[in-house]
Amino acid sequence: MAAQTRVACAARGALGRLRRAGGNVALGLIDQALLSGSAFVLTIVLANVLDINSFGQFSIAWSFSILIEAVFLRGLFDDGLPATAHRIPKSLWPQLRLGLYLSSLLVSAVLGLLLVVAGLVIGAVGGAAGGLVIATGLAIPAVRLQSMFRRICYLDGRLPRAVASSLTYCVALVVSAGLMIALKLTGAAAAMACIAISAALAGSLLLAHTIDLAWPQTRIFRGSLRRLFRNGRWFVATSLTYWIGSIGLIPVCGFLIGLDASASLRILLLVFAPLSQFCATMFSVRLPEIAAELRAGRRSAVAAAARENAVLLGSIALAYGAMVVLLGQRMLALVIHGQSYEIGTGSIALMGTAMALDAVWLGLALPLFATGRPQRFMLSRIAGLVALCGVLPLAAEAWQVVGAVAAMVASSAASVIVVVLTNSVREKT
């Protein structure tokens, strides 16, 4: 009875918070819809115009670019930003903004340059993937600039700027992809170049808002970066375990099963991309708000916020998964022609289950991310990684793509079980 009461209170609290944050949530959803919509269209176009092996190569390169941007760079610079920013006066935020732009661009440029050099070496020895590696290297700093601009917009509560950046990205991607097809440059490298050009144009909108920037004092700059990097190692580690159990399976499946499996898994993840983007929107919108609310809050406030977000995101994920199971194959048949991907109702249902579990995990994790304590959730992600490594080799060999998705379900379930158990222990102590 007590558990039912807590769930009911969490549901009412989540709906109340959602109503109060309605304006920002609406803009956040528009922002994410533009990004996910453009990615969806590009992926569908590539799935139709590229042969399945080329599309598999692009999917592998995309997954590694996500590893660098969404795991490493975002973990270092973005995820801990709300907790760090709310520890200094807002009058110093202009210095924080410019310091973040400069430092994140420097790190991403170095990583991108290393990939460009590697691509040149691969091309020099006759490797076919040289152009794709070079294009990926160019995309990394461009995507980092766009991502940093949008993250700061969310921190400042200026979501119209984030929407303008995403709209610019969407338009630029459509135009560049159209030119790619018109000029018959349909290859994995050309597709990655479209992403690089579009992200650079979207990120360049920060030049219209230089009035909000100020050259950082050494003390402010070093202190903020030190705090970001100190917590960032935990954000990176947590995100890395998540990447291994989801997007990271694209190259793993390419190695274990074949490039056609990588392509099929990429399509499956694409089907659930709107759900992932919605959860990312809620995370980005709620993170600064929860950071401010919980900065001086009690442990009970953190636990209540975790339950509210878990109920909200989990319920939405279940509803979305049910809809995709019913309509997913019909939708894919309408937009993909001439290629054969290993996607059935079973793999779609399993992917929906994995995504629903991940949504619950994210809801439980959000408050501790807001307070800069992601290390408390590392145990749950390590448990998920252990489950993945135990299930994946056997399941992939026995059931191919369906087996790989089943391993994702096992990983997500283990993560949720461990985090619920550890939270229960903390609430009692």
Disulfide bonds with the S-S distance in Angstrom:
none
